[in-house]
Amino acid sequence: MKLRFLYALAIPLLLASVAGAQSAEGLEVTPAIERAVTRGLDFLAKTQNPDGSWSGNHGKGSGVVGLALLSFLAHGEVPDEGRYGKVMRRAVEYIVKTQDSNGLLSGQGGSPMYNHGFATLALAEVYGLIDYPELGPALKKAVGLIVSSQNGLGGWRYSVGSQDADTTVSGAQMMALRAAASAGIEVPYTTIQRGVGFYKSCYCPGGGFGYTGPNGPNDIRAGIGLLVLSLSGAYRAPQTKQTADWLYEAVGASHQGHFYYKCYYCSQAMFQAGGKYWRRWNNTMTPLLLSMQASNGAWSGQNGPTLSTAFALLSIEINYNFLPIYQR
């Protein structure tokens, strides 16, 4: 019996128990959320190109295609099934077919390792849900590239051979590795340890993380660092608790620059922190995101409607708690 079929069978059971789970986790799928998510997914489905990519800013980058794919998965959609099945199939095929011989998943986008991290995450999350023999080998090659390109600092930057590192590009790789390990792909523990060590070296006393060192924290990097440490086994580290407190105070304080990117990471980070942290975020930022949706179902930002919509949807869809990477 195929795993995607088992997943499809599990969805009704998940929905049947969702009320209790939502109550325990502070999650809530309101009619307004369901309406907004469906409209957003409809927008992505209608604007997809026949080859599985999207047009406009960054739409042909494998990472953007991967994030769009994740937004369907986060609603409980299954490839080759239902109204979005073909959309998801085309997205998977685009990511795999545009993979470079060295394993890099960048498509026709810039910032290769950004694209690679998000695309690898998407393949790991869809792994086992689609009958596509090429997916497994592509995912293993992609993970192998992340492992082999980790540099002496313990992190990653824009290009495969970069010898410096930053906390934003490294976040995409660490998330991809976490998802791959959960999907059963071998990931060396030392790679995760070194990645955690890099984040701790960028920790700013009092909370938050710098870009390449322990200075200049902001809410985006606080969300990335908090999420990476939470999902990498360092959820009890003092840096984790202090950053959760720092981000708790920053919720709703600023909406300038890369807003949807911030929401994508901070929503997951605050959910991992749980309790008052998640409640404050969800009660403040989810209604704000709903209010920012355009009449065509998209969200518009500096990175174009496809990427902005995917980030916004993934921020809101934590309330469904379907994606494995969302699990505590």
Secondary structure per residue as TSV (DSSP state, phi and psi in degrees):
chain	resnum	aa	ss	phi	psi
A	1	M	-	360.0	128.3
A	2	K	-	-69.9	146.0
A	3	L	H	-61.9	-35.9
A	4	R	H	-64.4	-31.1
A	5	F	H	-71.1	-39.9
A	6	L	H	-61.7	-39.6
A	7	Y	H	-62.8	-43.6
A	8	A	H	-63.2	-38.0
A	9	L	H	-66.4	-31.7
A	10	A	H	-74.6	-25.0
A	11	I	H	-58.5	-48.0
A	12	P	H	-58.9	-36.3
A	13	L	H	-67.2	-39.2
A	14	L	H	-64.1	-43.3
A	15	L	H	-65.0	-34.6
A	16	A	H	-66.2	-29.6
A	17	S	T	-105.5	7.4
A	18	V	H	-64.9	-32.4
A	19	A	H	-61.7	-46.2
A	20	G	H	-66.8	-41.4
A	21	A	H	-64.6	-41.3
A	22	Q	H	-64.4	-39.3
A	23	S	H	-62.3	-41.3
A	24	A	H	-71.3	-34.0
A	25	E	H	-98.1	-4.7
A	26	G	T	76.4	26.2
A	27	L	-	-98.9	152.1
A	28	E	-	-154.8	118.7
A	29	V	-	-102.2	96.3
A	30	T	-	-85.3	163.8
A	31	P	H	-56.4	-35.1
A	32	A	H	-65.6	-40.0
A	33	I	H	-66.2	-46.6
A	34	E	H	-60.9	-40.4
A	35	R	H	-62.9	-46.7
A	36	A	H	-65.0	-42.8
A	37	V	H	-65.1	-44.4
A	38	T	H	-61.4	-41.8
A	39	R	H	-65.2	-38.6
A	40	G	H	-66.0	-43.6
A	41	L	H	-65.7	-38.2
A	42	D	H	-60.9	-40.2
A	43	F	H	-61.7	-47.3
A	44	L	H	-63.0	-40.4
A	45	A	H	-64.2	-41.3
A	46	K	H	-72.2	-25.9
A	47	T	H	-101.9	3.3
A	48	Q	B	-70.4	140.9
A	49	N	-	-77.5	158.0
A	50	P	T	-58.3	-26.7
A	51	D	T	-83.9	0.1
A	52	G	S	100.6	-8.1
A	53	S	-	-93.1	-173.9
A	54	W	B	-127.9	162.9
A	55	S	-	-92.6	176.9
A	56	G	S	80.8	-164.0
A	57	N	T	-56.0	117.7
A	58	H	T	66.1	5.7
A	59	G	T	-65.1	-19.0
A	60	K	T	-98.4	1.9
A	61	G	B	-74.6	136.2
A	62	S	H	-60.7	-31.0
A	63	G	H	-66.5	-39.9
A	64	V	H	-68.5	-41.9
A	65	V	H	-60.5	-40.5
A	66	G	H	-64.4	-41.5
A	67	L	H	-66.2	-38.5
A	68	A	H	-62.8	-43.1
A	69	L	H	-59.2	-43.5
A	70	L	H	-61.1	-34.0
A	71	S	H	-66.4	-29.9
A	72	F	H	-74.5	-44.4
A	73	L	H	-59.2	-37.4
A	74	A	T	-69.2	-13.7
A	75	H	T	-95.5	3.7
A	76	G	T	86.6	13.3
A	77	E	-	-77.4	152.8
A	78	V	-	-123.7	134.5
A	79	P	T	-56.5	141.3
A	80	D	T	69.9	9.1
A	81	E	S	-127.2	142.3
A	82	G	S	69.8	-165.3
A	83	R	T	-69.8	-22.8
A	84	Y	T	-110.7	5.6
A	85	G	H	-58.6	-42.9
A	86	K	H	-70.8	-34.6
A	87	V	H	-60.6	-45.1
A	88	M	H	-67.5	-41.1
A	89	R	H	-59.4	-46.1
A	90	R	H	-62.6	-38.7
A	91	A	H	-64.4	-44.5
A	92	V	H	-61.4	-46.5
A	93	E	H	-63.6	-37.9
A	94	Y	H	-62.3	-46.4
A	95	I	H	-60.9	-45.9
A	96	V	H	-69.9	-43.7
A	97	K	H	-71.6	-21.9
A	98	T	T	-97.2	11.0
A	99	Q	-	-69.1	135.8
A	100	D	-	-74.3	164.2
A	101	S	T	-63.5	-26.0
A	102	N	T	-84.6	0.7
A	103	G	S	102.3	-7.3
A	104	L	-	-67.4	131.6
A	105	L	-	-108.5	91.3
A	106	S	-	-124.8	-16.8
A	107	G	B	61.9	-136.6
A	108	Q	T	-110.2	42.5
A	109	G	-	-117.5	163.3
A	110	G	S	-83.4	-171.9
A	111	S	S	46.0	68.8
A	112	P	H	-49.7	-45.7
A	113	M	H	-76.2	-26.7
A	114	Y	H	-59.5	-54.0
A	115	N	H	-58.0	-43.2
A	116	H	H	-61.9	-43.8
A	117	G	H	-62.5	-48.6
A	118	F	H	-67.9	-37.8
A	119	A	H	-67.6	-40.1
A	120	T	H	-64.6	-40.8
A	121	L	H	-56.6	-46.0
A	122	A	H	-63.4	-43.7
A	123	L	H	-64.1	-37.5
A	124	A	H	-66.0	-37.5
A	125	E	H	-74.2	-28.2
A	126	V	H	-93.7	-9.2
A	127	Y	T	-58.1	127.9
A	128	G	T	90.9	-8.7
A	129	L	S	-103.4	-1.2
A	130	I	S	-140.1	140.7
A	131	D	-	-86.6	89.0
A	132	Y	-	-149.7	93.8
A	133	P	T	-56.6	-28.7
A	134	E	T	-72.1	-15.7
A	135	L	H	-66.4	-48.0
A	136	G	H	-57.0	-53.7
A	137	P	H	-59.8	-38.0
A	138	A	H	-64.4	-41.4
A	139	L	H	-65.7	-43.5
A	140	K	H	-63.6	-40.2
A	141	K	H	-65.3	-39.5
A	142	A	H	-64.4	-43.1
A	143	V	H	-65.2	-41.4
A	144	G	H	-59.3	-36.9
A	145	L	H	-66.6	-40.7
A	146	I	H	-61.6	-45.6
A	147	V	H	-62.5	-46.4
A	148	S	H	-73.2	-22.8
A	149	S	H	-95.0	-0.8
A	150	Q	-	-62.5	128.0
A	151	N	-	-95.2	-173.6
A	152	G	T	-63.7	-20.2
A	153	L	T	-81.4	-12.6
A	154	G	S	93.5	5.6
A	155	G	-	-130.1	-161.6
A	156	W	-	-141.2	161.6
A	157	R	-	-136.7	-152.8
A	158	Y	S	-66.6	-35.0
A	159	S	S	-113.7	160.3
A	160	V	T	-58.8	-40.2
A	161	G	T	-95.7	14.3
A	162	S	-	-62.3	138.9
A	163	Q	S	-101.5	-5.7
A	164	D	S	-105.4	176.2
A	165	A	-	-149.9	153.6
A	166	D	-	-138.6	162.1
A	167	T	H	-77.6	-13.5
A	168	T	H	-85.6	-53.6
A	169	V	H	-61.8	-40.5
A	170	S	H	-62.3	-32.2
A	171	G	H	-60.9	-41.2
A	172	A	H	-63.5	-37.8
A	173	Q	H	-71.0	-41.9
A	174	M	H	-65.8	-38.1
A	175	M	H	-65.8	-41.1
A	176	A	H	-62.6	-42.2
A	177	L	H	-65.2	-39.1
A	178	R	H	-62.5	-44.6
A	179	A	H	-66.1	-41.1
A	180	A	H	-63.8	-42.9
A	181	A	H	-61.7	-40.5
A	182	S	H	-66.1	-27.7
A	183	A	T	-84.5	-1.6
A	184	G	T	98.2	8.2
A	185	I	-	-85.7	136.9
A	186	E	-	-68.7	125.8
A	187	V	-	-129.4	120.6
A	188	P	-	-59.8	133.4
A	189	Y	H	-62.8	-31.8
A	190	T	H	-64.8	-31.0
A	191	T	H	-64.3	-42.9
A	192	I	H	-66.8	-43.3
A	193	Q	H	-59.0	-43.8
A	194	R	H	-67.8	-36.2
A	195	G	H	-64.4	-43.9
A	196	V	H	-61.9	-40.1
A	197	G	H	-61.4	-38.7
A	198	F	H	-62.7	-43.7
A	199	Y	H	-63.9	-40.7
A	200	K	H	-64.1	-30.9
A	201	S	H	-71.8	-17.7
A	202	C	T	-102.3	5.0
A	203	Y	B	-69.5	136.8
A	204	C	-	-99.3	124.6
A	205	P	T	-52.4	129.4
A	206	G	T	99.6	-13.9
A	207	G	S	127.0	145.5
A	208	G	-	95.2	172.8
A	209	F	B	-135.1	145.7
A	210	G	-	-82.6	-178.8
A	211	Y	S	-81.1	-53.9
A	212	T	S	-123.9	-1.0
A	213	G	S	-162.8	-176.1
A	214	P	S	-82.4	56.9
A	215	N	S	-155.0	156.3
A	216	G	-	67.0	50.7
A	217	P	-	-67.1	149.6
A	218	N	-	-140.3	174.1
A	219	D	H	-68.9	-31.7
A	220	I	H	-62.5	-52.3
A	221	R	H	-69.9	-27.3
A	222	A	H	-62.8	-43.8
A	223	G	H	-63.8	-44.0
A	224	I	H	-63.2	-49.4
A	225	G	H	-62.9	-43.4
A	226	L	H	-61.8	-42.7
A	227	L	H	-66.8	-45.8
A	228	V	H	-59.7	-48.1
A	229	L	H	-65.0	-39.0
A	230	S	H	-62.9	-40.1
A	231	L	H	-90.6	-3.6
A	232	S	T	-108.5	13.8
A	233	G	T	93.3	-0.5
A	234	A	-	-104.9	34.0
A	235	Y	T	-70.9	-14.4
A	236	R	T	-100.7	1.1
A	237	A	S	-66.1	146.5
A	238	P	H	-59.5	-31.9
A	239	Q	H	-63.2	-32.4
A	240	T	H	-69.4	-50.0
A	241	K	H	-63.8	-44.4
A	242	Q	H	-67.4	-33.9
A	243	T	H	-72.4	-36.6
A	244	A	H	-60.4	-42.6
A	245	D	H	-65.2	-40.5
A	246	W	H	-62.2	-44.5
A	247	L	H	-71.3	-32.7
A	248	Y	H	-57.1	-42.7
A	249	E	H	-72.5	-23.5
A	250	A	H	-89.0	-9.5
A	251	V	T	-57.7	126.6
A	252	G	T	78.9	1.1
A	253	A	T	-78.5	-32.0
A	254	S	-	-148.8	140.3
A	255	H	-	-125.9	30.7
A	256	Q	-	-96.7	136.2
A	257	G	S	67.3	121.8
A	258	H	S	50.0	43.9
A	259	F	H	-60.2	-47.1
A	260	Y	H	-71.9	-30.9
A	261	Y	H	-63.5	-43.2
A	262	K	H	-59.5	-46.9
A	263	C	H	-61.4	-39.4
A	264	Y	H	-56.8	-49.1
A	265	Y	H	-79.8	-43.1
A	266	C	H	-68.1	-34.2
A	267	S	H	-62.7	-44.2
A	268	Q	H	-66.6	-40.7
A	269	A	H	-63.6	-44.1
A	270	M	H	-70.7	-30.9
A	271	F	H	-66.6	-40.5
A	272	Q	H	-64.6	-36.1
A	273	A	H	-67.4	-32.9
A	274	G	-	73.4	-173.7
A	275	G	H	51.1	-132.4
A	276	K	H	-64.2	-28.5
A	277	Y	H	-65.4	-50.3
A	278	W	H	-67.3	-41.5
A	279	R	H	-60.9	-43.1
A	280	R	H	-62.9	-45.2
A	281	W	H	-62.6	-52.9
A	282	N	H	-64.1	-39.0
A	283	N	H	-73.6	-23.1
A	284	T	H	-97.0	-48.8
A	285	M	H	-90.0	-31.5
A	286	T	H	-63.3	-47.3
A	287	P	H	-60.3	-35.6
A	288	L	H	-64.1	-45.3
A	289	L	H	-61.3	-41.5
A	290	L	H	-60.4	-38.4
A	291	S	H	-71.3	-17.1
A	292	M	T	-94.6	-2.1
A	293	Q	-	-72.4	135.9
A	294	A	-	-80.2	168.3
A	295	S	T	-64.8	-23.1
A	296	N	T	-87.4	3.2
A	297	G	S	94.7	-5.5
A	298	A	-	-93.1	164.9
A	299	W	-	-113.7	137.9
A	300	S	-	-112.8	133.9
A	301	G	-	-152.0	-174.9
A	302	Q	T	-66.4	-18.1
A	303	N	T	-99.0	12.1
A	304	G	-	91.5	161.4
A	305	P	H	-69.3	-31.7
A	306	T	H	-66.4	-52.3
A	307	L	H	-67.6	-41.9
A	308	S	H	-62.9	-41.3
A	309	T	H	-66.4	-43.1
A	310	A	H	-62.3	-46.0
A	311	F	H	-61.2	-44.0
A	312	A	H	-63.4	-45.2
A	313	L	H	-61.4	-45.6
A	314	L	H	-65.4	-28.6
A	315	S	H	-68.7	-43.1
A	316	I	H	-74.7	-36.3
A	317	E	G	-73.2	-4.6
A	318	I	G	-55.1	-30.6
A	319	N	G	-61.1	-21.9
A	320	Y	T	-83.1	-29.4
A	321	N	-	58.5	40.5
A	322	F	-	-92.6	-38.8
A	323	L	S	-65.9	132.9
A	324	P	G	-55.2	-36.5
A	325	I	G	-67.1	-19.2
A	326	Y	G	-79.6	-16.6
A	327	Q	-	-67.2	142.7
A	328	R	-	-81.1	360.0
